Amino acid sequence: MIKQKRGMSGWIWILIILLVLVIGGVVAYLLLSGNGSAILGGGNSIPQPPALPN
């Protein structure tokens, strides 16, 4: 019984580590691709429309 509980906690730790790696990878990708301003809150994610001609 204790052995089974220990095995379950091992799987839970593996899943947590994989989740952290996936989230970290997505954040790193967005930061490196230039779309990270939405994550950091530093910029507006909506682009400005082009200026109207006079």
NUZAPA-394954 format. One line per 3 residues: their letters; for each residue z, y, x of C-alpha. Coordinates in pm, 1 decimal. Each point is the difference from the previous one (the first is absolute). Layout:
BEGIN
A) Z/Y/X; ... .
This chain:
BEGIN
MIK) 0.0/0.0/0.0; 91.5/244.3/276.4; -309.5/-106.4/196.1 .
QKR) -223.3/85.5/-295.4; 161.8/343.9/-41.6; -54.0/68.3/370.8 .
GMS) -367.1/-94.4/-34.0; -42.8/234.9/-293.3; 152.7/290.8/191.1 .
GWI) -239.2/-69.7/286.9; -298.1/27.5/-234.8; 142.0/320.0/-147.3 .
WIL) 32.2/154.0/348.7; -356.1/-102.3/83.9; -127.3/161.1/-321.0 .
IIL) 196.5/321.1/68.2; -139.5/22.8/354.5; -356.0/-59.3/-123.4 .
LVL) 43.3/265.9/-268.3; 125.6/253.4/255.1; -291.7/-79.3/231.1 .
VIG) -253.8/39.0/-279.7; 147.8/330.9/-118.2; 19.0/126.8/359.1 .
GVV) -360.5/-100.6/58.3; -119.3/184.9/-309.8; 193.3/313.1/98.4 .
AYL) -133.6/-15.0/357.1; -355.6/-45.7/-128.7; 27.8/299.6/-231.6 .
LLS) 147.6/216.2/274.3; -268.6/-100.0/249.9; -283.6/41.5/-249.1 .
GNG) 108.3/355.4/-83.7; 110.1/-68.8/-356.9; 367.7/-1.6/91.8 .
SAI) 67.9/351.8/-123.0; 62.4/-142.5/-346.6; 271.9/-227.9/141.3 .
LGG) 161.9/271.7/209.0; -23.9/254.2/-281.3; -148.2/255.8/238.8 .
GNS) -331.1/57.2/-172.5; -169.3/2.8/-334.6; -181.5/-325.4/-73.3 .
IPQ) -241.8/176.2/-239.6; -293.7/149.4/194.6; -101.3/359.8/-65.3 .
PPA) -328.7/46.4/-186.0; -282.8/176.4/182.6; -17.7/378.1/-31.6 .
LPN) -222.5/137.4/-272.2; -313.2/186.8/112.4; -8.9/375.7/-63.5 .
